[in-house]
Amino acid sequence: DFTKTTLKRWDCGTDNYNNLIIPINDRDSRLVGWVTRQFERNPKYLYSKGLKKSQVLFGEDKIKEAPFICITEGALDTMWLDQLGFPSVSLLGMSMSNRQRDLLLTLPTKEIILCLDNDEAGRKGIEKATVDMSNRFMVSFVEFPENTKDFQEVRDPKMLEKIINNRSIW
């Protein structure tokens, strides 16, 4: 569960249905849209009209210089990693656009850790991203335990740290 500190850091709120509203800012902390995590309805995630997800990295406005930065598919995964002390940004999807790649190249780090979901789409996203990035950064990727889809399912901070520390270099 997210702490009040984390929800405040990410400027989250709720709507009339108690769904989580997460603002999406660009690198200059300008609001460009939001995502709603619906708890009682489908689809689970609704994005604001006009948001160009492929033009932004969720969380990039919060990144400071770090030895590595984790790249996730979803905003909640990035918030969870951040709450546990791991710098992270999200693609807001499984594939990296050229614009997102260019934004990643400006992040103050030497290593990118791909933490995409443990499914076919995530594996395809990792393959594409490693090809696009490996000549600029050290690129690594995590492998989740069997039957674990993403970092939101890893509730034990020590297990999460172990997954990151046991990453594979591309």
Backbone as JSON, one array per atom type, in Angstrom:
{
  "sequence": "DFTKTTLKRWDCGTDNYNNLIIPINDRDSRLVGWVTRQFERNPKYLYSKGLKKSQVLFGEDKIKEAPFICITEGALDTMWLDQLGFPSVSLLGMSMSNRQRDLLLTLPTKEIILCLDNDEAGRKGIEKATVDMSNRFMVSFVEFPENTKDFQEVRDPKMLEKIINNRSIW",
  "N": [[0.82, -1.19, 0.0], [0.37, 2.27, -0.66], [2.03, 4.92, 1.02], [0.9, 7.85, 2.84], [2.74, 9.86, 2.49], [3.96, 9.16, 0.04], [1.73, 9.33, -1.71], [1.22, 12.04, -1.49], [3.67, 13.1, -2.41], [3.49, 12.46, -5.1], [1.33, 13.93, -5.79], [-1.29, 12.85, -5.78], [-4.83, 12.16, -5.88], [-8.32, 11.54, -5.2], [-11.35, 10.55, -6.88], [-14.96, 11.02, -7.1], [-15.74, 8.38, -6.95], [-13.92, 7.14, -5.43], [-11.67, 6.38, -6.83], [-8.22, 6.32, -7.74], [-6.49, 9.2, -8.65], [-3.9, 10.18, -10.67], [-1.61, 12.6, -11.35], [0.11, 13.49, -14.38], [3.16, 14.68, -15.22], [5.37, 16.68, -17.26], [8.93, 16.79, -17.95], [9.58, 19.27, -16.94], [7.91, 19.64, -14.84], [5.35, 20.4, -15.58], [1.87, 19.99, -15.78], [0.56, 17.55, -17.85], [-1.42, 15.77, -18.19], [-3.46, 13.11, -16.84], [-3.82, 9.99, -15.09], [-6.34, 7.73, -14.26], [-6.86, 5.35, -11.84], [-9.07, 2.93, -11.82], [-11.04, 1.21, -9.49], [-13.35, -0.29, -9.27], [-14.3, -0.68, -11.78], [-14.0, -1.43, -15.33], [-12.17, -0.17, -18.11], [-9.17, -0.81, -16.11], [-7.43, 1.34, -16.05], [-7.72, 4.71, -16.91], [-6.93, 7.24, -19.14], [-6.35, 10.75, -19.41], [-8.11, 12.75, -21.79], [-6.53, 13.58, -24.8], [-3.96, 13.26, -23.83], [-0.7, 12.54, -24.69], [0.78, 9.8, -24.35], [3.1, 8.64, -25.35], [4.88, 10.69, -25.52], [6.01, 11.4, -23.14], [7.71, 10.67, -20.07], [6.55, 9.18, -17.3], [7.13, 10.45, -14.16], [9.64, 11.53, -14.63], [10.18, 14.11, -13.86], [10.8, 13.87, -11.24], [13.24, 12.68, -10.97], [16.53, 12.43, -9.83], [20.15, 12.59, -10.01], [21.44, 9.31, -10.29], [22.79, 6.01, -9.7], [21.49, 4.06, -11.18], [18.42, 3.81, -13.04], [15.16, 2.68, -12.87], [12.93, 1.39, -15.31], [9.57, 1.22, -15.89], [6.39, -0.23, -16.89], [3.99, 0.85, -15.91], [2.44, 3.59, -14.1], [1.84, 3.12, -11.37], [3.67, 1.12, -10.67], [6.07, 2.55, -10.89], [5.66, 4.48, -8.88], [5.57, 2.8, -6.65], [8.16, 1.65, -6.64], [9.62, 4.02, -6.24], [8.66, 4.75, -3.69], [9.94, 2.82, -2.21], [12.54, 3.56, -2.45], [13.86, 3.35, -4.9], [14.91, 4.86, -7.82], [12.78, 5.69, -10.51], [11.04, 5.63, -13.64], [8.16, 5.7, -15.8], [6.9, 4.18, -18.79], [4.26, 4.31, -19.38], [3.02, 2.28, -20.7], [3.77, -0.67, -22.7], [5.64, -0.4, -24.72], [8.42, 1.47, -25.91], [8.55, 4.69, -27.17], [10.16, 6.6, -29.81], [10.53, 9.22, -28.92], [10.34, 8.88, -26.13], [12.62, 7.3, -25.77], [14.57, 9.2, -26.46], [14.17, 11.01, -24.35], [14.87, 9.37, -22.19], [17.58, 9.13, -22.69], [18.59, 11.48, -21.73], [18.52, 11.33, -19.01], [20.02, 11.51, -15.74], [22.06, 9.21, -15.32], [23.95, 6.11, -15.37], [23.07, 3.61, -15.9], [20.3, 1.82, -17.14], [17.57, 0.09, -15.97], [15.48, -2.23, -17.14], [12.26, -2.86, -16.28], [9.93, -4.11, -17.16], [6.63, -5.56, -17.55], [6.0, -9.0, -16.62], [5.18, -10.59, -18.98], [4.15, -11.5, -22.33], [4.0, -9.13, -23.88], [5.59, -7.4, -22.34], [8.08, -8.69, -22.55], [8.59, -8.37, -25.3], [8.74, -5.6, -25.34], [11.06, -5.22, -23.81], [13.0, -6.41, -25.49], [12.93, -4.66, -27.73], [13.62, -2.21, -26.52], [16.19, -2.69, -25.51], [17.72, -2.96, -27.8], [17.45, -0.36, -28.84], [18.73, 1.18, -26.88], [21.19, 0.17, -25.96], [23.64, 1.05, -26.93], [24.12, 3.42, -25.66], [23.8, 3.4, -22.87], [24.54, 1.34, -20.0], [22.53, -1.38, -20.13], [20.15, -3.19, -18.42], [18.02, -5.85, -17.25], [15.22, -6.98, -15.31], [14.18, -10.1, -13.88], [11.21, -11.48, -13.04], [9.86, -13.4, -10.31], [8.25, -16.59, -10.91], [4.83, -16.47, -11.8], [4.52, -13.81, -11.03], [3.54, -10.69, -11.98], [4.34, -7.95, -12.1], [6.06, -5.18, -10.46], [4.19, -4.18, -8.67], [3.02, -6.38, -7.58], [4.94, -7.36, -5.91], [5.27, -7.29, -2.74], [7.01, -7.42, -0.62], [9.67, -5.6, 0.5], [12.37, -6.5, 0.68], [12.43, -8.68, -1.08], [11.86, -7.32, -3.46], [14.16, -5.72, -3.66], [16.03, -7.77, -3.98], [15.28, -8.82, -6.48], [15.92, -6.64, -8.14], [18.7, -6.4, -7.6], [19.58, -8.82, -8.65], [19.53, -8.49, -11.36], [19.92, -8.88, -14.93], [22.5, -8.22, -17.21], [22.27, -6.75, -20.38]],
  "CA": [[0.0, 0.0, 0.0], [1.12, 3.52, -0.71], [1.97, 5.76, 2.22], [0.39, 9.2, 2.61], [3.88, 10.63, 1.98], [4.09, 8.85, -1.38], [0.59, 9.89, -2.44], [1.43, 13.49, -1.51], [4.82, 13.38, -3.3], [3.05, 12.32, -6.48], [0.15, 14.81, -5.94], [-2.46, 12.02, -6.08], [-6.09, 12.44, -5.23], [-9.36, 10.57, -5.53], [-12.56, 11.13, -7.46], [-16.19, 10.72, -6.36], [-15.9, 6.93, -6.84], [-12.75, 6.69, -4.66], [-10.61, 5.95, -7.72], [-6.99, 7.08, -7.58], [-6.15, 10.11, -9.75], [-2.46, 10.4, -10.65], [-1.2, 13.59, -12.36], [1.27, 13.19, -15.22], [3.89, 15.92, -15.52], [6.53, 16.54, -18.13], [10.21, 16.94, -17.24], [9.61, 20.58, -16.3], [6.84, 19.6, -13.83], [4.09, 20.94, -16.09], [0.83, 18.99, -15.9], [0.2, 17.25, -19.24], [-2.58, 14.88, -18.18], [-3.55, 12.29, -15.63], [-4.34, 8.63, -15.23], [-7.25, 7.31, -13.19], [-6.86, 3.91, -11.56], [-10.42, 2.57, -11.4], [-11.01, 0.01, -8.67], [-14.59, -1.06, -9.38], [-14.75, -0.69, -13.18], [-13.03, -1.66, -16.39], [-10.8, -0.63, -17.92], [-8.58, -0.44, -14.82], [-6.75, 2.62, -16.19], [-8.25, 5.68, -17.86], [-6.01, 8.37, -19.34], [-7.06, 11.96, -19.79], [-8.25, 13.01, -23.22], [-5.48, 14.42, -25.36], [-2.63, 12.92, -23.31], [0.16, 11.79, -25.61], [1.62, 8.99, -23.45], [4.39, 8.34, -25.98], [5.72, 11.89, -25.52], [6.38, 11.73, -21.78], [8.09, 9.61, -19.13], [5.94, 9.45, -16.01], [8.09, 10.5, -13.05], [10.96, 12.09, -14.97], [10.37, 15.36, -13.13], [11.22, 13.54, -9.87], [14.52, 11.98, -11.03], [17.81, 13.07, -9.52], [21.25, 11.73, -10.43], [21.4, 8.02, -9.61], [23.61, 5.01, -10.4], [20.6, 3.4, -12.13], [17.02, 4.21, -13.02], [14.26, 1.61, -13.29], [11.92, 1.75, -16.3], [8.42, 0.34, -15.74], [5.27, 0.02, -17.81], [2.89, 1.59, -15.32], [2.66, 4.65, -13.12], [1.82, 2.58, -10.01], [4.96, 0.44, -10.45], [7.07, 3.6, -10.66], [5.41, 5.05, -7.55], [5.93, 1.78, -5.65], [9.63, 1.62, -6.58], [10.04, 5.28, -5.63], [8.37, 4.68, -2.26], [10.93, 1.93, -1.59], [13.87, 4.14, -2.59], [14.47, 3.07, -6.19], [14.51, 5.85, -8.82], [12.03, 5.0, -11.55], [10.12, 6.32, -14.54], [7.26, 4.77, -16.48], [6.57, 4.42, -20.2], [2.8, 4.34, -19.47], [2.7, 1.25, -21.69], [4.85, -1.66, -22.79], [6.65, -0.12, -25.74], [9.1, 2.75, -25.81], [8.55, 5.48, -28.39], [11.43, 7.29, -30.09], [10.58, 10.38, -28.02], [10.68, 8.39, -24.79], [14.03, 6.91, -25.82], [15.35, 10.44, -26.41], [14.06, 11.53, -22.98], [15.69, 8.49, -21.34], [19.01, 9.41, -22.93], [18.99, 12.69, -21.0], [18.45, 11.1, -17.57], [21.34, 11.53, -15.11], [22.42, 7.88, -14.83], [24.81, 5.31, -16.23], [22.42, 2.33, -16.16], [18.85, 1.72, -17.25], [17.09, -1.26, -15.65], [14.15, -2.45, -17.7], [11.4, -3.58, -15.32], [8.64, -4.24, -17.82], [5.82, -6.64, -17.0], [6.37, -10.39, -16.86], [4.24, -11.17, -19.93], [4.68, -11.47, -23.7], [4.17, -7.72, -24.28], [6.75, -6.88, -21.62], [9.3, -9.27, -23.14], [8.79, -7.69, -26.58], [9.18, -4.24, -25.01], [12.46, -5.3, -23.38], [13.83, -6.65, -26.68], [13.01, -3.43, -28.53], [14.31, -1.17, -25.77], [17.62, -2.99, -25.38], [18.34, -2.62, -29.09], [17.46, 1.09, -28.98], [19.46, 1.89, -25.82], [22.41, -0.47, -25.48], [24.86, 1.76, -27.32], [24.22, 4.67, -24.9], [23.79, 3.12, -21.43], [24.49, -0.05, -19.64], [21.12, -1.74, -20.06], [19.9, -4.47, -17.77], [16.59, -6.14, -17.1], [14.91, -7.84, -14.18], [13.35, -11.27, -14.12], [10.31, -11.64, -11.92], [9.56, -14.79, -9.94], [7.12, -17.18, -11.62], [3.5, -16.02, -11.36], [4.56, -12.41, -10.6], [3.38, -9.9, -13.21], [5.08, -6.69, -12.09], [6.51, -4.8, -9.12], [3.05, -3.95, -7.79], [2.73, -7.66, -6.91], [6.04, -7.68, -5.0], [4.97, -6.48, -1.56], [8.12, -7.51, 0.32], [10.78, -4.75, 0.03], [13.62, -7.27, 0.53], [12.29, -9.44, -2.32], [11.98, -6.36, -4.54], [15.58, -5.39, -3.75], [16.72, -8.95, -4.51], [14.98, -8.87, -7.91], [16.72, -5.6, -8.79], [20.11, -6.73, -7.47], [19.88, -9.99, -9.47], [19.23, -8.16, -12.75], [20.82, -9.4, -15.97], [23.02, -7.21, -18.14], [21.98, -7.1, -21.78]],
  "C": [[0.87, 1.25, 0.0], [0.95, 4.28, 0.6], [1.36, 7.12, 1.84], [1.5, 10.08, 2.03], [4.05, 10.41, 0.48], [2.95, 9.48, -2.18], [0.71, 11.41, -2.54], [2.57, 13.86, -2.46], [4.41, 13.36, -4.77], [1.77, 13.11, -6.76], [-1.13, 14.05, -6.3], [-3.69, 12.49, -5.33], [-7.08, 11.33, -5.56], [-10.54, 11.31, -6.15], [-13.77, 10.72, -6.62], [-16.42, 9.23, -6.15], [-14.76, 6.3, -6.04], [-11.67, 6.05, -5.53], [-9.4, 6.85, -7.51], [-6.71, 7.9, -8.83], [-4.68, 10.47, -9.6], [-2.1, 11.42, -11.73], [0.04, 13.12, -13.12], [1.89, 14.51, -15.62], [4.99, 15.64, -16.52], [7.8, 16.8, -17.31], [10.35, 18.26, -16.51], [8.5, 20.75, -15.26], [5.56, 20.29, -14.27], [3.08, 19.8, -16.25], [0.46, 18.79, -17.37], [-1.0, 16.31, -19.33], [-2.63, 14.13, -16.86], [-4.04, 10.9, -16.01], [-5.22, 8.36, -14.01], [-7.16, 5.8, -13.06], [-8.23, 3.59, -10.98], [-10.38, 1.26, -10.62], [-12.23, -0.88, -8.86], [-15.07, -1.2, -10.83], [-13.61, -1.1, -14.1], [-13.2, -0.59, -17.43], [-10.24, -0.14, -16.58], [-7.96, 0.95, -14.88], [-7.42, 3.46, -17.26], [-7.27, 6.84, -17.94], [-6.81, 9.58, -19.81], [-7.04, 12.16, -21.3], [-7.12, 13.94, -23.68], [-4.08, 14.11, -24.85], [-1.89, 12.1, -24.36], [1.17, 11.02, -24.77], [3.01, 8.77, -24.04], [5.35, 9.53, -25.97], [6.26, 12.25, -24.15], [6.86, 10.47, -21.06], [7.48, 9.98, -17.78], [7.03, 9.39, -14.93], [9.42, 11.15, -13.38], [11.22, 13.4, -14.25], [10.85, 15.12, -11.7], [12.63, 12.92, -9.83], [15.69, 12.9, -10.73], [18.91, 12.12, -9.99], [21.27, 10.46, -9.59], [22.26, 7.03, -10.39], [22.79, 4.23, -11.43], [19.21, 3.98, -11.99], [16.2, 3.06, -13.58], [13.22, 2.16, -14.27], [10.78, 0.74, -16.18], [7.39, 0.64, -16.82], [4.27, 0.99, -17.2], [3.28, 2.59, -14.25], [2.72, 4.08, -11.69], [3.11, 1.83, -9.68], [6.05, 1.46, -10.15], [6.89, 4.22, -9.28], [5.83, 4.08, -6.45], [7.45, 1.7, -5.5], [10.17, 2.87, -5.9], [9.81, 5.25, -4.12], [9.42, 3.84, -1.53], [12.37, 2.37, -1.85], [14.58, 3.87, -3.9], [14.0, 4.09, -7.22], [13.89, 5.14, -10.03], [11.23, 5.99, -12.39], [9.29, 5.27, -15.26], [7.03, 5.2, -17.92], [5.07, 4.62, -20.4], [2.32, 3.39, -20.57], [3.88, 0.32, -21.83], [5.92, -1.32, -23.82], [7.16, 1.32, -25.6], [9.05, 3.47, -27.16], [9.93, 6.1, -28.61], [11.6, 8.5, -29.16], [10.94, 9.95, -26.61], [12.14, 7.94, -24.72], [14.91, 8.16, -25.71], [15.32, 11.06, -25.01], [14.91, 10.69, -22.02], [17.17, 8.81, -21.47], [19.51, 10.64, -22.19], [18.98, 12.49, -19.48], [19.85, 10.98, -16.97], [21.71, 10.18, -14.46], [23.36, 7.2, -15.81], [24.15, 3.98, -16.61], [20.91, 2.48, -16.17], [18.48, 0.27, -16.94], [15.66, -1.38, -16.16], [13.36, -3.37, -16.78], [10.01, -3.71, -15.9], [7.94, -5.5, -17.33], [6.29, -8.02, -17.45], [5.28, -11.06, -17.72], [4.84, -11.01, -21.33], [4.93, -10.03, -24.16], [5.39, -7.11, -23.6], [8.05, -7.4, -22.19], [9.62, -8.61, -24.49], [9.31, -6.26, -26.34], [10.64, -4.22, -24.59], [13.38, -5.5, -24.58], [14.02, -5.37, -27.49], [13.85, -2.37, -27.8], [15.81, -1.45, -25.67], [18.35, -2.67, -26.68], [18.49, -1.11, -29.22], [18.43, 1.79, -28.02], [20.88, 1.38, -25.56], [23.7, 0.22, -25.92], [25.05, 3.06, -26.53], [24.37, 4.47, -23.4], [24.18, 1.67, -21.23], [23.01, -0.35, -19.46], [21.01, -3.11, -19.42], [18.4, -4.66, -17.67], [16.39, -7.08, -15.92], [14.1, -9.04, -14.66], [12.52, -11.48, -12.86], [10.16, -13.12, -11.57], [8.35, -15.28, -10.73], [5.81, -16.71, -10.97], [3.49, -14.62, -10.75], [4.54, -11.56, -11.86], [4.26, -8.66, -13.24], [5.43, -6.33, -10.65], [5.36, -4.5, -8.16], [2.68, -5.22, -7.02], [3.83, -8.08, -5.93], [5.89, -6.78, -3.78], [6.11, -6.45, -0.55], [9.3, -6.69, -0.2], [12.09, -5.51, -0.16], [13.59, -8.12, -0.74], [12.45, -8.51, -3.52], [13.45, -5.99, -4.75], [16.37, -6.55, -4.35], [16.5, -9.06, -6.02], [15.84, -7.85, -8.66], [18.21, -5.95, -8.74], [20.52, -7.92, -8.33], [19.59, -9.75, -10.95], [20.31, -8.72, -13.68], [21.24, -8.25, -16.87], [22.74, -7.69, -19.57], [23.25, -7.25, -22.56]]
}
